[in-house]
């Protein structure tokens, strides 16, 4: 059974930082391109970043150098380091392995 479990969300002030984690089980983690998506209230889910099996990183334009995606295959873990957070970054953030979704972790950016 595939499980993707996100953690690390919370309430942060504008300009602050958070580090999201996604722990995977039930998949051969190293063989998957892994991605982060997010969904803000009333909006469609949107892609944030991808890290390939070969460790190539790709980011949505709105990231603008603020976020960094990384992975540790031996730990079956994916991260998203988010710096310079803005209120528009408020959303539920999801981990995605190309087929399965995690349950999401809430990020709220507010003063």
C-alpha positions as CSV (number, residue, x, y, z in Angstrom):
1,X,0.0,0.0,0.0
2,X,1.4,3.3,-1.1
3,X,1.6,6.1,1.5
4,X,2.8,9.6,1.1
5,X,2.7,11.5,4.4
6,X,3.4,15.2,4.4
7,X,4.4,17.2,7.5
8,X,5.9,20.5,8.4
9,X,3.1,22.9,7.6
10,X,1.9,25.6,9.9
11,X,1.3,29.3,10.5
12,X,4.1,31.6,9.5
13,X,4.5,35.4,9.1
14,X,5.2,37.0,5.7
15,X,8.9,36.6,5.0
16,X,9.2,33.5,7.1
17,X,10.3,30.0,6.2
18,X,9.0,26.5,6.5
19,X,10.4,23.1,5.5
20,X,7.9,20.5,4.3
21,X,8.6,16.8,4.4
22,X,7.0,13.9,2.6
23,X,7.7,10.4,3.8
24,X,7.0,7.7,1.3
25,X,6.3,4.0,1.8
26,X,5.1,1.2,-0.5
27,X,7.0,2.5,-3.5
28,X,10.5,2.2,-4.9
29,X,11.1,5.9,-4.0
30,X,14.3,6.2,-6.0
31,X,12.6,5.2,-9.2
32,X,10.0,8.0,-9.1
33,X,10.2,11.6,-10.1
34,X,8.7,13.4,-7.1
35,X,6.7,16.7,-7.0
36,X,5.0,19.2,-4.7
37,X,1.7,20.7,-5.6
38,X,-0.5,23.1,-3.7
39,X,-4.2,24.1,-3.6
40,X,-5.4,27.4,-2.2
41,X,-9.0,27.8,-1.1
42,X,-11.3,28.2,-4.1
43,X,-8.5,27.5,-6.6
44,X,-7.4,24.5,-8.6
45,X,-4.4,22.4,-7.5
46,X,-1.2,23.7,-9.0
47,X,2.3,22.4,-9.6
48,X,5.0,23.8,-7.4
49,X,8.2,21.9,-8.1
50,X,9.6,18.6,-9.3
51,X,12.8,16.7,-8.6
52,X,13.6,13.9,-11.0
53,X,15.2,10.5,-10.4
54,X,18.4,12.1,-11.7
55,X,18.1,15.0,-9.2
56,X,17.2,17.6,-11.8
57,X,15.0,20.3,-10.2
58,X,12.2,22.2,-11.9
59,X,10.1,25.0,-10.4
60,X,7.0,27.0,-11.1
61,X,7.6,30.6,-12.1
62,X,5.9,31.9,-9.0
63,X,8.6,30.2,-6.8
64,X,11.1,32.9,-8.0
65,X,14.1,31.3,-6.3
66,X,12.3,31.2,-2.9
67,X,11.7,27.4,-2.7
68,X,14.1,24.5,-3.0
69,X,13.1,20.8,-3.5
70,X,15.3,18.0,-2.4
71,X,15.2,14.3,-1.7
72,X,17.0,11.5,0.1
73,X,16.4,8.2,-1.5
74,X,17.7,6.0,1.3
75,X,15.3,7.8,3.7
76,X,12.4,7.7,1.2
77,X,11.9,11.4,1.9
78,X,11.1,14.4,-0.1
79,X,11.5,18.0,1.2
80,X,10.4,21.5,0.2
81,X,12.3,24.3,1.7
82,X,10.2,27.5,1.5
83,X,11.8,30.9,2.2
84,X,10.4,34.4,1.7
85,X,6.9,33.1,2.2
86,X,4.0,35.4,1.1
87,X,0.3,35.4,1.9
88,X,-0.3,34.1,-1.6
89,X,1.6,30.9,-0.7
90,X,-1.2,30.0,1.7
91,X,-2.5,26.6,0.6
92,X,-2.5,22.9,1.3
93,X,0.7,21.4,0.0
94,X,0.7,17.9,-1.4
95,X,3.4,15.4,-2.3
96,X,3.0,13.5,-5.6
97,X,4.8,10.5,-7.0
98,X,3.2,10.6,-10.4
99,X,0.3,8.5,-9.4
100,X,-0.5,8.9,-5.7
101,X,-1.1,11.9,-3.5
102,X,-0.5,12.5,0.1
103,X,-3.1,13.9,2.4
104,X,-1.6,17.4,2.4
105,X,-0.2,19.8,4.9
106,X,-1.6,23.2,5.5
107,X,0.6,26.3,5.1
108,X,-0.8,29.6,6.2
109,X,1.1,32.8,5.7
110,X,-0.4,35.7,7.7
111,X,0.6,38.5,9.9
